[in-house]
Amino acid sequence: MTRLDENNNEIDLECRDLRRTFGNFVAVDNVSFGVPKGDFFSILGPSGCGKTTILRMMAGFLEPTSGDIIIKGKSMLNVPPNKRPVNMVFQHLALFPMMSVAENIAYGLVRQGMNKSDTATKVKSALERIGLPGSGDKSIKQLSGGQQQRIAIARCLVLEPAALLLDEPLGALDLKLREHMKVELKKMQNQFGTTFIYITHDQSEALVMSNHVAVMNEGRFEQIGTPQELYYHPDTSFVAGFVGDSNRWHGKVDAIDGSVIRVSTSDGISLLSVPAGGEKLVVGDEVDIFVRPESIIIAHDEARAQEMDNRLSGNVVSVLFNGANSRALVRESKTGGELDVALPQTGEFSGLSAGQQVFLGWGKQQSKAFASVNSPTNKGHGG
């Protein structure tokens, strides 16, 4: 029987206490999660964290050491890959160069024994959905890398799988095409309404395309949530450091006033912060503090920064111009530490240059504190 999630959405695919070992090495350590029907679900993590192992178990290329995989309410244990209601897209697309675009898309349908008329209808519909109408007679060699990517995905989607498994499919593309394909993949997923399970180490891919993201580290899921939840409300120091960019300090809790803590950092400054991720901190705890570059106010005069809970001054080391995502690296005056600061797009800082003095400030609510691995109240999550 198909299970429903807390919002009464049908669960297309579920992993229960999934574990996979290779000798003494634990690649996947008791992972449980469910993916709602029609969701774009990404597993995000560094190389070697176990995300591809999970995907290969879903596809049937690996059997779990223990646990279960449920697809459409049925256990997939001991079910071979060709009998599972999923398809997989690899980084290397494996399109057939001797076949036309239409023949590539129709390949799986022909193998299933579908008649020519229905096959042609499905192929025509797929080409329209992926934005390549009338391209059926073209050779694969006539298509760009991005178009070939869409053909490889359409070839899977015409088979109407319960879920499409994608193993870092954009990794072989150049940067500009990769940025374009992030948008195209999301549009394709919306067009077909198929559940996508996407594996990546690229946080931008996961945040831009996904409805939900699982952040994975050393065989376990640190947090599952929407991109916004992961970015603004990380549960662990690993998530805070891995998703998005952050400035980071290590220190000890000096005082606690309600929900606000004062921390003396290891480099000798005092910061106000709030515990994050449900942390229960006490005076003396070692903590790691994370502050996003865009949370820091940068000013030419001290008066503006003085309005903030946390205030520092420094000199610009360099300006990293990237249009709307321009940054300044600022060396803090007292400690010599460097801060990454997002520049507002008002034109006020268009003339900012190395050596200039600036004043920095940010609110205590934008300063997230997690118990460090050395703290007795640490929950076991490392950064």
N, C-alpha and C positions, 0 to 999 in steps of 0.2 A: 504494500500500500504506500502511495506517495505521501511524504510528510509535508506539512506546511510550516513556514517559519512564524515568528511572532506577529507578523503583519498579514498573515493568511496568504502569503505567496507560496506557490508550489515550489518545492525544492527539486531541482533537476538532478543535481549531483551532490553526494554527501560522502565525506570521509569520516570514519569512526575509529578513534584510537589507532591511527595509521602509524605503523612503525616499520622501518627497513634498516637492516644492518648488513654490513659487508665485513665479515670476520668480527673483529672487536670494535670496528668503527660504526657508530650510530649515525646514519645519514638523515633519517627522519625519525623523530622521537615523540611518539604518541600524539599525533596531530589530529584534531577533530574540527570540522567545519562543514557548512552546507552552502550551496550556491543556488539562489533563487532562479526560477525559470526566466530566461531573457536577460539575465544580468551580465554585465561586463566585469568580470572578477579577475583581478591581477594578483599574482604572488610576486612580491618584490623583495629582493635580498641580494647580498654580495655573492660572488662566485664561491661555490663550495658549501652553500648554506643548506642545500637539500631540495631546492625548488624544482629542478629538472627531474630529480628522482621521483617526486610526487607526481609530476605530469606523466612520466613513463609508467608509473603504476596505474594511473587512471586509464592510460591507453592500452595497458595489458602487456607491455614489453618487459615489465618487471612484476613479480608477485610480492605482495607485502610479507614481511616476516611475521607480522601479526596485525590485527585490525581488519577493517572491511571497507570496501568502496561500493556505494549504493548509487545506481543510476536508474532513474525512473522507477524507483521503488524496488529494484531487484539487485541482489548482490552480484558483484562481478568477479568474485573469487573463482579462479580456475576457468574463467571464460576467456577464450583466445581473442587476440586483438581484432580479428576480422568478424567476430560475432558481437562486438560491443557497439552500442549506438553512439559512438563518438568518432570524430576524424581528427587528424593531427596535421598541423602545418609546421614544417621545420624551417630553419634559417636558410638552408639550401632547398630551393623550391621543387626540384626534380620534375620540371615540366618536360614534355616530350618535344624536342625540336623538330622532329620529322612530321609532327601533326599540326593541324591548324589550331587556332584559338578555340573554335567550336568543338573540335575533336578532343582537345585537352579537357575542356569542361565536361564533355559528355562521357569521358572515359569510364567513370564509375557507374554511370547509368547503363551504359552498354553492357558492362560486366554483370550487372544485375538482371539483364534481359529485358529492359524496357524497350517498347516498340519505337520505331523511328519518329513517328508523329509526336508522341508525348515527349520524347527526348529533345526534339527540335524546339518544342514549346518551352520546355524548362530551360534550355540553353539560351534562347532568345530573352526570356524573362530575366535570367541571371545577368546577362550582358547589360540589360537596361538598368538593373539595380546597381551594378558596380560602375555605372557611368561610361560604358564602352559599347553602346548600341551600334550594330552594323559592323562590328569588328570580327565576326565569326570566321570569315574566310582568310584573315590575315595569318601570316606565319608568326610564330612566337618570336622569331629573331627580329621582326619589325617593331616589336613593342619595347617601350622603355622599361627600366627596372621596376618602377612603381606600378606600371600596367601589368607586368608579369606577376608581381606580387598579388594584385587583385584577381588575376586569372587563377592562381594557385589556390586562393581562398574560395573563389566561386566554385572551383572544381569540387571542393569539400562540401560547400553549403548546399549545392543542388541535391545532395544525397539526404538532406534534411536530418542531420544528426541531432541527438539530444543536446550535445555540446561540441563546440569546436575548441581543440586544444592547440595553443600557439606557443611554440618554444623559441622565444627571442627572434621572431621573424624579420625584424627590421635591422638586425645587427650587421648585415652585410651591405646596407645601403649607405650612401654618403649623407652628410649631415642635413643638407637642404632637403633631399628627398625623404629622409627619415622624418623631418618635421612635417612635411606635407602628408606623409602616409599615416601619421598619428591621427590627423583629422579624417582622412579617407577611411581608415579602419573603423573608427567610431561611427561614421555615416553608414558603412556597410553593415555593421552590427545592428544598427537601428532599422535598416531596410529589411533585413532578413528576420530579425527578431530572435536569432539563435543565441543561446547561452555561449559566451566566450570565456575561456579560462586562459589567461595570458601570463606567461613567465617572462620576467625581465629583471635586470640589475639596474635599469635606468629609471630613476625616480620620476623624471619628466614624463616618460611614456605612461607610467602607471597613473600618475596624478591627472594627466590630461584626458585619458581615455576611459578610466574605470568608474563604475558605480561604487564598487567596494574594492579595497586593497587589503591583502594580508602581508604584513611585514615579517619576514622570516630571518632567523639568525640561529646558526649552529643547530639546525634540525628542528627548531620549534618556532611557532608563531608568537611573536612579541605582542602584536595587536592586529585586530581586524576592524576596519571602519571605512567610512567614506573618506575620500581624499581630504576634505575639509577637517574631519575629525582627527586624522593623523597629523595634519600640519599644525592645527591650532591647539589640539588637546592630546599630545602624545602621552601614552601610558608609561613609557619607560625611557630611560636615558638613551638607549640604543635607537629607538624610534625618533627621538628628538634630534639626535645627531645624524641619523641616516636620511631622514626625509626632509629635504630642504637644506638651506645653509644656516648655520648658527655660529655665534660667538660663544665661547665656552670658558668658564672659570671653575677652578676647584677650590674648596675652602671648608671652613667649619662654622656651624651655627653658633652665633654668639648670644642671641636673644630671640624670644618669640613673643609677639604681641598679637593675640587673636590668630588670624590666618596669615599674618605677615611675619617673615623671619629676617633677621639681620645676619649676614654672613661675612666673616673675615676671610678673604681669599688668600691663597698661598703666595701671591705676589704683593700682598700688603695693602689692598684696598677694601673698603667696606661697601657692601651692596645690600639693598632691600629686595626681597623676592617672595614668591609664594610657593608652597609645596605643590608639586604636580603629580598626576597619576595616582591620586589617593594616598600619597606618602604621609606617614605619621612621624614627624621629625621631633627630636628633642635637642636641647642645648648640648653641644659637644659633638653632634653627628657630623660626619664628613659628607659633603654634598657636591654635586656638579650642577652648575647653573648654565642655562642656555638662553640666549637672547637672539632673536632673528635680526638680520641686518636692516630690514624695513621697519623694525620697531624702534630704532634709534633715531632721535631727532638730531640733526646736524645744524649748527648755527655759526655765523661769523662773530656774534657777540654773546657774552656770557649770560646776559639777562634772560634770554629765552631758555637756555639750558637749566638755569637756576629754578625754573618752575617745575622741573621733573624730580621724581623720587630718587633717581640715580644720576649722578653728574660726574663727568670726566672732561678733561681737556687734552689736546694733543696736536700733533702736526701731521699734515698729509704726507704720506709716503709716496703714493701714486694714485692716479685716477684711472679706473678701468671703464672706458667708454663702451657701452653696448646699447645705445638708444635708450629705450624705456627701462632697461635693466642695468643702468650704469651704477658703478660702485666707487667708493673711495676707501683706500686702506689708510688708517690713521694710527700713528704710533702714540700711545698714551704717555703723557708727560711724566707721571710718577714712576711707573713700572717699566716702561719701554715695550710693553706688550702691544701687539697690533690688533686693531678692530676692523671688521668688515662692515661698512656702513652703506646702505642703499641711498642713492641721491634722489631727492624729489624732482619730478619733471616739470618744474616751474620756470626753469631758466636761471634761477637765482645762483646756481653753482656751475654755470657753463664755463666760467673763467677760473674755476678752482684748479690749483696747480700744486706740485710737490713743494713742501716746505711751509705752506701756509698754516697758521694756527687756526684751529676750529674748536668749538665746544660741543660736547655730546651729552644727551640725556635720554632717559627712557623711564617708563612707569614700572612700578613693582609688579603689576599684573602681567606685564610682558616678559618678566624674568622668571623662568621656570626652574625650580630646584628639585633634584632627584637625589635620594640617598646614594652615595657612591658605594663601590664594591667593598670599601674598607669600613663602612658604617655598620654598627651592630643592628640597626633597624632596616638595613637594605633588604629588599624583597627578592634579591637574587637576579636582578636584571643589570647586566653590565653595559656600559656605553662603548 
